[in-house]
Amino acid sequence: MTSDKKNIGLLTDLFVKSGLSNIVLSPGSRNAPIILSFANRNDVNAFNIVDERSAAFFALGIALKTNKTTAIACTSGSAVLNYSSAIAEAYYQKIPLLVLTADRPKHLIDVGDGQTIRQNKVFKNFIKKSYQLPENIDSDSTFTKAEKIINKALQKCMFPEPGPVHINIPFDEPIYGTTDETITGKLLKNMASADNTPNEVVTEVIDKIVDSKKIMIITGQQRPDNELNKLISEISNNDNIIVLSETTSNLYCENFIDTIDNVVSTFNDEDSELFKPDILISFGGQVVSKMIKKFLRKNKPNYHWHISPSGEKMDTYFSLTEAIKYEVSDFFKLLNKTPVNQESNYSKSWHHKRSLIDQRNKQFISDVKYSDLKVFDIILKNLPDDSVLHLGNSTPVRYSQLFGSRKNIEYNSNRGVSGIDGQVSSAAGYAYYSDKLNILITGDLGFLYDSNGFMNHYLKPQLKIIVINNQGGGIFRFIPGPDTTPNLEKFFEAKHNWKTKHICKAFGVNYHSCEDEMELEISISKLLSDELTSVLEIFTPSEENGNTLRDYFKYIKG
């Protein structure tokens, strides 16, 4: 049994033929044809999540884990707008979502019909492409048109880089009709793959690198990639090359500078000239460190090339020479074949500075009193090998950078847009298909903002959530500005006395709590050994956290 609407029948058929199987549906009436077409197929995994915002982030987590396009589908009207946050995150983090929105037919738009807005191209500022299917497939020409639209949309989700694509689907009543007949289409030839023959730009860049004594490679957020990790590790052995990475880069090598803020925060004017690169090579997504952005914007390299298969001109450091439209791994394969090891002290200078800072870091943290910083130190030391760590915005992901990466930990974070939304939901979606322990570290406001992530029938026991409750937005106590205003507690920090215990109880999630350092390790152990989805709420002193972090940076600077 399927919907008798031929447009959605064709889409469902091509979706499955493309090798896709996951769709997250939210209840509604206008999207009844979508539900009837997808939910009644044995080769489709149809999830039902009521809150569209949570549903979209859950799908984002699935797509991130499976590396395949995941569909989301909702009814018309404001339900569509609830997808916006997750779509924006998917766009900037390059995660493939197929966004299906049910709509009224054209003659019911702007006439006062209920649950109706102008939906076509509603996400145009943060979507790879928007399409609208014909309302009726009643001729060979409309069939061919719909078939081409669906093929283009499915291909666009993955090529040349992944991202979200929107298909708006108008349905006229009656919308609950069913049929046993199936409509079938054919997959059209895929778009041409990227040409990775070395071009003039690639050749020019490699020639410049060969002649330079100070080359910096910065890796932004990306998925784990063993081949790329090996290539970058080999490159980092050159004396004239330094590699800067973050936890969310998911690249690991002892040669990498993976505690960027620790090192850059200690630079003085004399250091600027020593550590400034002549050539900057960047790739991947967003970089967390504001300090490296500030340093490179002030101390601009002579050349900056950003490598991107789509040719994206990401000028993070305001010095972009040109974007290199090329596969990242292929670029570094070419570079590894080229002798680039000029006599240089550039790499040595960075590693010497890091060695000094690492000693101060260990000393300060070993002596520091109970605070967010101490809590992160203990949590990260107690994470089991081969687990997945989801880092909430905004203090959790920043604190993690102070401790560097672990080779056997995978790091995820909604750093495309870096918003507060969807932290629980996206971790839950990822954990659904993961056989590893998945730990989300989030703040109290981030957790409460996405507490509807628990209104979900698909929570897995391997999902563990650590809520660091410092009674508000802790980041506003240590970023410059808010802490000096009279509005800090009420309007910036949003100070509160809320606890998560009763939210957990309402949704049948195990709950643990901890208020001091002495019981923290025991509480973490209990959390990780639970046989159900569980939460550990750790209470920390909000007034002390900002001062502790400021003291930390003063200390490591010496």
Beta strands, then each sheet from edge to edge (+ up, - down):
strand 1: 2-3
strand 2: 22-25
strand 3: 45-48
strand 4: 70-74
strand 5: 97-103
strand 6: 129-132
strand 7: 165-170
strand 8: 178-179
strand 9: 215-219
strand 10: 241-244
strand 11: 279-283
strand 12: 303-307
strand 13: 322-324
strand 14: 387-391
strand 15: 409-413
strand 16: 438-443
strand 17: 463-469
strand 18: 510-514
strand 19: 534-539
sheet 1: 1+ 8-
sheet 2: 3+ 2+ 4+ 5+ 7+ 6+
sheet 3: 10+ 9+ 11+ 12+ 13+
sheet 4: 15+ 14+ 16+ 17+ 19+ 18+
end
